Amino acid sequence: MKKVSILFLILVTFCSINLFAAKNLYLSYTKTPTNIYKNQKFEIKIEAMITTSNFTNISTKFLNSSNIEVLNPNSSWKKISNDKYENSYYFKVKNTNFSLPLFEINLLNSNELIDQSTLEPLQLKISNIGKADDRYSNIVAENIILKAYKTKQYNNDNALTIIDLDAVNSNLSDFSLKNIEEQGVSSIKEWENIENLVYYFVTPIFQKNLIFTYFNTTTNSFKEVKVPLILQNELVSTQTDLNPNDSTFEKYKKIAAIIVFVIFLLIYIWKRWKIVLFFTFISLIVAIIYNLPNQKGVIKTDSYIYILPTKNSTVFFKTQKDERVEALEKRENFVKVLGVDSDFIGWVKEESFEKN
């Protein structure tokens, strides 16, 4: 009986050692918020320590969550050292009654599961802010910059304003102005942690400014943004040109494309790896495309300039003569144009645009 007990203990010890040795994937949180706000875009960073090289892919599953949106579920894992990888996932809470997901990380070799680990959901405090503030725009961000604004007479009683906003780690897609009946998104773009929003709204013609607030996560306080509503025919010289070519978003994109090309070129010169030469060529093409000048053209007399590229969009104005323009973007049957001589921006139907 004593021999059987000893053999049993040896077997259990052996199995335990093998089980421990077979573990190849260890997970931990490296960046988490402590307090969050409704509709806030926030980051959770996960680190994976992998003790084997026998894998081809790392996949992530988000289990048992509620009232929360994963904004980048397909984000790729990045190698940060010989045995460590990390990934940053961004979330947005839709309701104060929410639960974060359980993270299931799978280590795969082709389609074969090598190892699997989980991270238990975090318990975060959430605040529902701005409910009593009529000026609150539903935005939570590290910072917002009013890049440009332009106001024109809409009809006898109202003025139409277009604003261009840049924001860092924000939820600009939720932007809304209270007590404004006619408003909407002209365009929204995102590049890493920077978002750009072009937005329009209609106000009474006698209104001289509009103030909205957002919650600044750096200072943990509400900040005001003041938009002067200066009619173009009153004081054109004081207005900022609403030119997307001057936006932080576009500048970062162009500069980043050049930097990536230079990095690949330097690596190729140093290492002479053929695969790097391929990526150098691709990055050169991307850099050239991003930095090409806009196509020039003319829009015909009596063409309608629309706020949005849709059939039912509000008409900004109608051209009184042929206008020289730059083509900024094409979407379905519309072209986004920037006036060269008359200083305007909007969408025109494709048949109204003639290339030079």
SULRAKA-V906870 format. One record per residue. N is the residue number from 1. RES is the residue in one small letter. NEAR is the number of other ideal C-beta (glycine too) atoms within 10 Angstrom. Layout:
BEGIN
n: (N:N)
res: (RES:RES)
near: (NEAR:NEAR)
END
This chain:
BEGIN
n: (1:2:3:4:5:6:7:8:9:10:11:12:13:14:15:16:17:18:19:20:21:22:23:24:25:26:27:28:29:30:31:32:33:34:35:36:37:38:39:40:41:42:43:44:45:46:47:48:49:50:51:52:53:54:55:56:57:58:59:60:61:62:63:64:65:66:67:68:69:70:71:72:73:74:75:76:77:78:79:80:81:82:83:84:85:86:87:88:89:90:91:92:93:94:95:96:97:98:99:100:101:102:103:104:105:106:107:108:109:110:111:112:113:114:115:116:117:118:119:120:121:122:123:124:125:126:127:128:129:130:131:132:133:134:135:136:137:138:139:140:141:142:143:144:145:146:147:148:149:150:151:152:153:154:155:156:157:158:159:160:161:162:163:164:165:166:167:168:169:170:171:172:173:174:175:176:177:178:179:180:181:182:183:184:185:186:187:188:189:190:191:192:193:194:195:196:197:198:199:200:201:202:203:204:205:206:207:208:209:210:211:212:213:214:215:216:217:218:219:220:221:222:223:224:225:226:227:228:229:230:231:232:233:234:235:236:237:238:239:240:241:242:243:244:245:246:247:248:249:250:251:252:253:254:255:256:257:258:259:260:261:262:263:264:265:266:267:268:269:270:271:272:273:274:275:276:277:278:279:280:281:282:283:284:285:286:287:288:289:290:291:292:293:294:295:296:297:298:299:300:301:302:303:304:305:306:307:308:309:310:311:312:313:314:315:316:317:318:319:320:321:322:323:324:325:326:327:328:329:330:331:332:333:334:335:336:337:338:339:340:341:342:343:344:345:346:347:348:349:350:351:352:353:354:355:356)
res: (m:k:k:v:s:i:l:f:l:i:l:v:t:f:c:s:i:n:l:f:a:a:k:n:l:y:l:s:y:t:k:t:p:t:n:i:y:k:n:q:k:f:e:i:k:i:e:a:m:i:t:t:s:n:f:t:n:i:s:t:k:f:l:n:s:s:n:i:e:v:l:n:p:n:s:s:w:k:k:i:s:n:d:k:y:e:n:s:y:y:f:k:v:k:n:t:n:f:s:l:p:l:f:e:i:n:l:l:n:s:n:e:l:i:d:q:s:t:l:e:p:l:q:l:k:i:s:n:i:g:k:a:d:d:r:y:s:n:i:v:a:e:n:i:i:l:k:a:y:k:t:k:q:y:n:n:d:n:a:l:t:i:i:d:l:d:a:v:n:s:n:l:s:d:f:s:l:k:n:i:e:e:q:g:v:s:s:i:k:e:w:e:n:i:e:n:l:v:y:y:f:v:t:p:i:f:q:k:n:l:i:f:t:y:f:n:t:t:t:n:s:f:k:e:v:k:v:p:l:i:l:q:n:e:l:v:s:t:q:t:d:l:n:p:n:d:s:t:f:e:k:y:k:k:i:a:a:i:i:v:f:v:i:f:l:l:i:y:i:w:k:r:w:k:i:v:l:f:f:t:f:i:s:l:i:v:a:i:i:y:n:l:p:n:q:k:g:v:i:k:t:d:s:y:i:y:i:l:p:t:k:n:s:t:v:f:f:k:t:q:k:d:e:r:v:e:a:l:e:k:r:e:n:f:v:k:v:l:g:v:d:s:d:f:i:g:w:v:k:e:e:s:f:e:k:n)
near: (5:6:7:8:9:10:10:10:10:10:10:10:10:10:10:10:10:9:9:8:9:11:11:18:19:15:14:11:13:12:12:14:16:7:12:22:21:22:21:23:27:21:15:21:13:20:17:22:14:21:12:14:8:11:18:11:13:18:13:19:13:16:10:10:15:11:12:17:14:17:15:12:12:7:13:10:17:10:12:12:9:7:14:14:19:16:18:14:18:16:22:18:22:12:12:11:9:17:15:22:21:14:21:16:22:16:22:15:13:8:7:10:11:19:19:14:16:12:17:9:16:14:7:17:9:16:13:11:16:21:7:6:13:10:16:18:22:19:28:25:24:14:16:23:16:15:21:20:20:22:24:14:15:19:9:6:10:15:20:22:22:20:23:26:26:22:25:16:19:27:21:24:16:15:22:15:18:13:7:12:9:13:15:14:15:21:17:14:16:16:13:10:14:20:24:23:23:22:21:21:20:18:23:9:16:9:12:10:10:19:9:25:18:25:24:16:21:11:10:9:9:14:15:9:17:10:18:15:19:19:16:14:9:11:10:11:5:8:17:14:16:21:16:20:13:13:21:16:19:17:11:15:18:15:13:15:19:16:12:17:20:14:14:19:17:12:15:18:10:9:11:9:12:8:9:18:15:12:17:21:14:13:19:17:12:16:19:12:9:14:12:9:7:15:15:12:19:17:24:14:12:11:20:16:21:21:21:19:21:14:9:6:18:14:12:21:16:10:19:9:10:13:21:14:30:17:18:18:13:14:13:8:12:21:24:22:27:18:17:14:9:12:14:21:24:26:25:24:15:13:10:20:19:11:9:9)
END
